Amino acid sequence: MSPDPAMGGYRAFPPVVTALLVLNGLVFLLQGAWGNELVYWLALWPLGLDTLFGAYAGPLPGFEPWQLLSYSVLHGGTLHLFANMFALWMFGVQLENYWGSRPFGVYYLVCVLGAALIQLYVATQAAQQGDVYPTVGASGGVFGILLAFAMMFPNQRIMLLFPPIPMKAKWFVMLYGAFELYAGLTGSQAGVAHFAHLGGMLFGFIMIMYWRGRLPLKPRRQLRG
């Protein structure tokens, strides 16, 4: 692995990763100050709540277009925030140094948006069965970053926490993706947006294939990797 010479050397806190860390941290502080007000307006809500429940929908706000991005800066607690931001920094720093800030920022937004679209469909289907919940968190973008890291640096070793063993990035992401698919289909982990994670990985994969010129629509220039 080597940083892009145009980036002026390797940076431990490149601009996009730094901006995302600061933004998520500030929004989390605002959540603490304003309670559920931010979740009400900025979380990702299912489609058609007024049609499904009518007057019984009560205070539920329903879906708004900005929620496709705004949900990603909200978090359900300190541990949720820390886990996402640590992974964003740990893997995102190397990608931003390798690709450059603009491509990395575009990639992250595509993953966040893709995760939202997949999760919106899943949450809307659940709402039709009476299970209404908002989606929050940067995990869709983070899982897209994990996929990109494994594709750019497949043989780089990652030290797992549980169990504490080293594993190549490509195997780690494959196993993690398989677990997310299993958990999403079986519902074995309630309260976790597994399909948002998978959506982030799926749209990230499509974006990388586009940049590599592997799709019918070709990019104007191909990125490294």
Buried (B, 14 or more C-beta within 10 A) or exposed (E): EEBBEEBEEBBEEBEBBBEBBEEBBEBBEBBEEEEEEBBBBBBBBBBEBEEBBEEEBEEBBBBEEEBBBBBBBBBBEEEBBEBBBEBBBBBBBBBBBBBBBEBBBBBBBBBBBBBBBBBBBBBBEBBEEEEBBBBBBBBBBBBBBBBBBBBBBEEBEBEEEEEEEEBBBBBBBEEBBEBBBEBBEEEEEEEBBBBBBBBBBBBBBBBBEBBBEEEEEEEEEEBEB
